[in-house]
Amino acid sequence: MTSSPIHSLLETDLYKFTMWQAMLHRHPQTQAEYTFVCRNTPAYPLAELAAEVTEQVRLLCAMRFTYDELAYLRSLRFLKSDFVDFLSIFQFQQRFIEIRADGDRLSVVARGPQVHVMGFEIYLLAIVNELYFRRLDQTGVLASGRARLAAKIERIESAAAAGELDQRHPFEFFDFGIRRRYSREWHDEVVATLSRRVPRWFKGTSNVYLARKYDLVPIGTMAHEYLQTYQATDVRLRAFQKTALEDWVQEFRGDLGIALTDVVGMDAFLADFDLYFAKLFDGLRHDSGDPVAWGEKALAHYRHLRIDPHTKRLVFSDSLDVPKAIGLYRHFADRVQTGFGIGTNLSNDLGPAPLNIVMKLTRCNQQPVAKLSDSPGKTLCDDATFLAYLRQVFNLPPEERSVPHA
C-alpha cells in the first residue's frame, strides 16, 4: 500500500499555527473561503487526481494531534496554552471542503469558519503535489535530486571557502518547501542532509514536523491571508494593515517579529509601517517584486526613521535558489541582517517541472479580499470592483493586465 503524503498534523508550515492562534483569539467568528489555483500547465490534467485527493483529505479529516505533538507545540513559547488546548480537540471536517473535477481543472474550495478551514491549505497542496508526481516517470529522479542537492551544498561550501559568506552578518538559509515538495520522503531527506552537511548555514525549516524530528528551529511568522482577513473585518479598509500589525504585536508580545510587506505592495506597506511598528518588528519579509529594489527601499525607510539597519533583518523568500540567495547576501549583509527561505528549489528540484499551485484566501465574511502583489501576474482577487476600490484607497495605479486568479 502506498504511503499517505501526510502522516502527522505537524506537517504544515509554522505560520499556519501562529496565524491560527491569532485568528482564534482576535476573530474567531470569521467566515472564510480558500480557493485552489494552478498557475502553470501540468503534464496531465489535475482533474484526474480529484478522487485520490478526496480520499487523502478524508484520511486527513480522521487525524488528530497526538499527545507528544501537543507537548511539542506547547514548548514553543509563543503558542498559548488555550490555543494548544483547542488543537487537542480539533479535527478537520470534510463538509467544509469541496473537491471535484471541473473540465481539466482540479477545483478545490474550502469554505466555513476560518478557524476550521484555514489549516487545509498546506496539507492540500502537499497532497496534490505528491499524488501528481507519483504518476510521472520516476526513473532516475531520486538520483538526479541527490546530485542537485549535492551541487547546492558544494556551492555553499565553495562560497564559504572563497570568502563570499564573510560579510558583517552571517549567511543563514531555511527550508520553506513543504507546500510544493516532490514527496514527504524526499523532503525529509533534503532537510536531514542539509542539517547534517551544512549546519553552520542551514538554520531551520517551516515544516513543524521536520523541525521537531531534527531538532531545528521552526521558522515562520505570517502569510498574506492574515493581513487579507483584516480587509473584511470591522475596520476602515485604509487601516487594515495597521490594525493587523497592531493585533500581531499584542498577540505575540515581541516574538515572531518579521512582517510581510506585499499584500498591497511595498510602497503602501511602508506608508503604514511607521516608527512605532518599525521599532517593534524585528524585520521584513520579501515575497514579490525585485528583491534588490525591495531591500533598498527597506533600508532607506529604516534610515529615514533613524533606525540602525544592523538591528533589523530582511528575509527573502520569493522563488529563491542557492545562487540567488548568495547574491542577495553579498549585496545586503554588510548593511543589515539577512535570511533566505528557499522553497521549491530545495524540496522539488529533481528534474520534472514543479507545479506552481496555491490555495489562497479569496473571500472573508462574504466579502472579496485581495493581494496586490509587487510581481506582475501574481495579483489575487476574483472581484474586479473590489480590486479597483482597493487600488483607489491605497492610491495605486491600475494593473497593466488583468490576472484574476494569478
C-alpha positions in Angstrom: 0.0 0.0 0.0 1.4 3.4 -1.0 2.0 5.7 2.0 0.0 8.8 2.6 1.5 12.2 1.7 0.6 13.4 5.2 1.1 11.3 8.3 1.2 14.0 11.0 -0.8 17.2 11.6 2.6 18.8 12.4 3.4 18.5 8.7 2.5 22.1 7.9 4.1 25.5 7.9 4.7 27.1 11.3 2.9 30.2 10.3 -0.3 28.3 9.9 -0.2 27.7 13.7 0.8 31.3 14.5 -2.0 32.8 12.3 -4.4 30.2 13.5 -3.8 31.3 17.1 -4.2 35.0 16.2 -7.5 34.4 14.4 -8.8 32.2 17.2 -8.1 35.0 19.7 -9.0 38.0 17.6 -11.6 37.0 15.1 -13.0 33.5 15.9 -16.3 34.3 14.3 -14.9 35.0 10.8 -16.2 33.0 7.8 -13.7 32.4 5.0 -13.3 30.9 1.6 -10.0 29.5 0.2 -9.6 28.6 -3.4 -7.1 26.3 -5.1 -5.3 27.6 -8.3 -2.7 26.0 -10.6 -0.7 28.8 -12.2 1.2 26.8 -14.7 0.4 24.0 -17.2 0.7 20.5 -15.7 1.9 17.4 -17.6 -1.6 16.0 -17.4 -4.9 17.4 -16.3 -5.1 17.8 -12.5 -8.8 16.9 -12.7 -7.6 13.2 -13.0 -6.5 13.4 -9.3 -9.8 14.5 -7.9 -10.8 11.1 -6.5 -7.4 10.4 -5.0 -7.2 13.9 -3.4 -10.7 13.4 -2.0 -9.6 10.1 -0.4 -6.4 11.7 1.1 -8.4 14.6 2.5 -10.8 12.1 4.1 -7.8 10.5 5.8 -6.6 13.9 6.9 -10.0 14.6 8.4 -9.6 11.4 10.5 -6.4 12.6 12.1 -5.9 14.2 15.5 -2.9 15.8 17.2 -1.1 13.3 19.4 -0.2 13.9 23.0 3.5 14.2 22.0 2.8 16.6 19.2 0.7 18.8 21.5 3.6 18.8 24.1 6.0 19.9 21.4 3.7 22.8 20.3 3.2 23.7 24.0 7.0 24.0 24.3 7.0 26.9 21.7 6.8 29.9 24.0 4.7 32.0 21.5 1.9 29.4 21.3 -0.5 29.9 24.2 -1.9 27.1 26.3 -5.5 27.8 25.4 -4.7 27.5 21.7 -2.9 24.2 22.2 -5.9 23.0 24.3 -8.1 24.0 21.2 -5.8 21.9 19.0 -6.2 18.9 21.4 -9.9 18.6 20.4 -9.6 19.9 16.8 -10.4 17.8 13.9 -10.8 18.8 10.2 -14.3 18.5 8.8 -14.7 17.2 5.3 -18.0 19.0 4.9 -16.1 22.3 4.8 -14.1 21.4 1.7 -15.3 20.6 -1.9 -13.1 18.8 -4.3 -14.1 18.0 -7.8 -13.1 17.8 -11.5 -14.0 20.9 -13.5 -13.1 20.0 -17.0 -9.4 19.5 -17.0 -9.1 21.6 -13.8 -9.0 20.4 -10.2 -11.4 22.5 -8.3 -10.9 22.8 -4.5 -12.7 25.3 -2.3 -12.6 25.3 1.5 -15.4 27.3 2.9 -16.6 27.8 6.5 -15.4 29.2 9.9 -11.9 30.4 9.3 -10.5 28.7 12.3 -11.8 25.4 10.8 -10.8 25.8 7.2 -7.6 27.9 7.2 -5.5 24.8 8.1 -6.4 22.9 5.0 -4.1 24.9 2.7 -0.6 23.3 3.2 -1.8 19.8 3.6 -3.9 20.0 0.4 -1.0 21.4 -1.6 1.4 18.8 -0.3 -1.2 16.1 -1.2 -1.8 17.3 -4.7 2.0 17.6 -5.4 2.8 14.1 -4.2 -0.1 12.4 -6.0 0.8 14.3 -9.2 4.4 13.3 -9.2 3.6 9.7 -8.4 2.0 9.4 -11.8 5.1 10.7 -13.7 8.1 8.6 -14.8 10.3 8.4 -11.7 13.2 6.6 -13.4 16.4 8.2 -12.1 14.6 11.1 -10.4 16.0 10.5 -6.9 19.5 10.1 -8.2 19.1 13.4 -10.1 17.7 15.1 -6.9 20.6 13.9 -4.8 23.1 15.2 -7.4 21.4 18.5 -7.5 21.3 18.7 -3.7 25.0 17.9 -3.5 25.7 20.7 -6.0 23.8 23.1 -3.8 25.8 22.1 -0.8 29.1 22.3 -2.8 28.1 25.8 -3.9 27.6 26.9 -0.3 30.9 25.3 0.8 32.8 26.8 -2.1 31.3 30.3 -1.5 32.4 30.0 2.2 35.9 28.9 1.2 36.2 31.8 -1.2 35.2 34.3 1.5 31.8 35.1 -0.2 30.0 34.4 3.1 32.2 36.6 5.3 30.0 39.7 5.4 29.3 41.5 8.6 26.2 39.4 9.3 26.1 35.6 8.9 24.6 33.8 5.9 21.6 31.8 7.1 19.0 29.9 5.0 15.9 27.9 5.8 13.7 25.3 4.1 10.3 26.7 3.1 9.4 23.9 0.7 6.5 21.8 2.2 3.7 23.2 0.0 5.4 22.2 -3.3 7.5 19.3 -2.3 8.1 16.3 -4.5 7.2 13.9 -1.8 7.2 13.5 2.0 10.2 11.1 1.9 12.2 13.4 -0.3 11.5 16.5 1.8 12.7 14.6 4.9 15.9 13.5 3.1 16.6 17.1 2.0 16.2 18.6 5.5 18.2 15.7 7.1 21.0 16.1 4.6 21.2 19.9 5.0 21.1 19.8 8.8 23.9 17.2 8.7 26.1 18.7 6.0 25.8 22.5 6.4 24.6 23.2 9.9 26.6 26.4 10.1 24.3 28.0 7.5 21.1 25.9 7.4 19.2 27.2 10.4 15.7 25.8 10.3 12.6 24.7 8.4 9.0 25.9 8.2 7.9 22.3 8.4 7.0 21.9 12.0 7.2 18.1 11.9 10.7 18.1 10.5 11.8 20.8 12.9 10.8 18.6 15.7 12.3 15.5 14.2 15.7 17.0 13.5 15.8 19.5 16.5 15.7 22.5 14.2 14.2 25.9 14.7 10.7 26.1 13.2 10.6 29.2 11.0 7.7 31.4 10.1 5.5 34.3 11.2 2.6 35.5 9.0 1.3 35.0 5.5 -0.9 37.0 3.1 -4.1 35.5 4.5 -3.5 37.1 7.9 -3.4 40.6 6.6 -6.1 40.0 3.9 -8.5 38.9 6.6 -8.5 42.4 8.0 -9.8 43.8 4.7 -13.1 42.2 5.7 -13.3 43.0 9.4 -14.9 45.9 11.1 -12.1 48.4 10.4 -11.7 51.1 7.6 -10.1 49.5 4.6 -7.3 52.1 4.6 -6.5 51.0 8.2 -6.4 47.2 7.6 -2.6 46.8 7.6 -2.0 48.9 10.7 -4.8 47.0 12.6 -3.4 43.6 11.5 0.1 44.6 12.6 -1.2 46.0 15.9 -3.1 42.8 16.7 0.0 40.8 15.9 2.1 42.8 18.3 -0.5 42.4 21.0 -0.8 38.7 20.4 2.9 37.7 20.4 4.4 40.5 22.5 7.8 40.6 20.8 8.0 37.1 19.3 7.6 36.4 15.6 8.7 39.8 14.6 9.0 39.5 10.8 6.3 41.4 8.9 5.1 40.5 5.4 5.1 43.6 3.1 3.4 42.8 -0.2 -0.4 42.4 0.4 -0.9 45.9 -1.2 2.7 46.4 -2.4 5.8 47.6 -0.7 5.2 51.3 -1.0 1.8 51.1 0.5 3.1 48.9 3.3 5.9 51.3 4.2 3.4 54.2 4.3 1.8 52.3 7.2 5.0 50.9 8.7 5.8 53.9 10.9 8.3 54.4 13.6 6.2 52.5 16.1 6.0 49.4 14.0 9.5 49.7 12.7 10.8 49.6 16.2 8.5 46.8 17.4 9.1 44.4 14.5 12.5 42.7 14.0 12.3 43.0 10.2 10.5 42.4 7.0 9.9 39.5 4.5 10.1 39.9 0.7 7.8 37.7 -1.4 7.3 39.5 -4.7 8.9 42.1 -6.9 12.6 42.9 -7.5 14.4 41.8 -4.3 17.2 44.3 -4.6 14.9 47.2 -5.1 12.7 46.0 -2.3 15.7 45.7 0.1 17.0 49.1 -0.8 13.6 50.6 -0.1 13.5 48.8 3.3 17.0 50.1 4.2 16.1 53.7 3.1 12.9 53.5 5.2 14.9 52.4 8.3 17.4 55.2 7.8 14.7 57.7 7.3 13.2 56.7 10.7 16.8 56.9 12.2 16.8 53.1 13.0 20.1 51.3 12.7 19.5 48.7 9.9 22.1 46.4 11.6 19.5 45.8 14.3 16.9 44.6 11.7 16.6 41.6 9.4 15.4 41.3 5.8 14.1 37.8 4.9 13.9 36.9 1.3 11.5 34.1 0.2 10.4 34.7 -3.4 11.5 31.9 -5.9 14.9 31.6 -4.4 17.7 29.2 -5.2 21.1 29.0 -3.6 23.0 31.2 -6.1 20.3 33.9 -5.8 20.4 33.7 -2.0 24.2 34.1 -2.0 24.0 37.0 -4.4 21.4 38.8 -2.3 23.5 38.0 0.8 26.6 39.6 -0.8 24.6 42.7 -1.7 23.0 43.3 1.7 24.7 41.5 4.5 27.2 44.2 5.3 24.3 46.6 6.0 21.5 44.5 7.5 20.9 41.0 8.9 19.5 38.7 6.3 17.8 35.3 6.0 16.7 33.2 3.0 13.7 31.0 2.8 14.2 28.6 -0.1 11.2 26.5 -1.1 10.6 24.6 -4.3 14.3 24.7 -5.3 15.1 22.6 -2.2 12.1 20.3 -1.9 11.2 19.8 -5.6 14.4 20.1 -7.7 14.7 16.6 -9.2 14.2 17.1 -12.9 10.4 17.1 -13.6 8.9 20.6 -13.8 7.3 21.5 -10.4 3.7 22.6 -10.2 3.0 26.2 -9.4 0.0 25.7 -7.1 -1.5 27.9 -4.4 -4.6 27.8 -2.2 -5.4 31.4 -1.2 -8.0 33.3 0.8 -10.4 34.8 -1.7 -13.4 35.8 0.4 -13.9 36.6 4.1 -17.2 37.4 5.8 -19.0 37.2 2.4 -16.7 39.9 1.1 -13.9 39.7 -1.5 -10.3 40.2 -0.3 -7.2 40.8 -2.5 -3.5 40.6 -2.6 -1.9 43.3 -4.8 1.5 41.7 -5.5 4.6 43.6 -6.4 5.1 41.0 -9.2 3.0 41.3 -12.3 0.7 38.3 -12.7 0.6 37.4 -9.0 -2.3 39.7 -8.0 -5.1 37.6 -6.5 -8.7 38.6 -6.5 -11.9 37.4 -8.1 -13.8 40.7 -7.9 -12.8 43.4 -10.3 -14.8 46.1 -8.5 -13.2 45.4 -5.1 -9.8 45.3 -6.7 -10.3 48.7 -8.3 -11.6 50.1 -5.0 -8.6 48.7 -3.1 -6.2 50.3 -5.5 -8.0 53.6 -5.2 -8.0 53.6 -1.4 -4.2 53.0 -1.4 -3.6 55.3 -4.3 -2.2 52.6 -6.5 -2.2 52.6 -10.4 -4.3 50.0 -12.3 -2.6 46.8 -13.1 -1.4 46.7 -16.7 -3.1 43.4 -17.3 -5.9 41.6 -15.5 -5.0 38.3 -14.0 -7.9 37.5 -11.7 -6.5 34.2 -10.3 -2.8 34.5 -10.7 
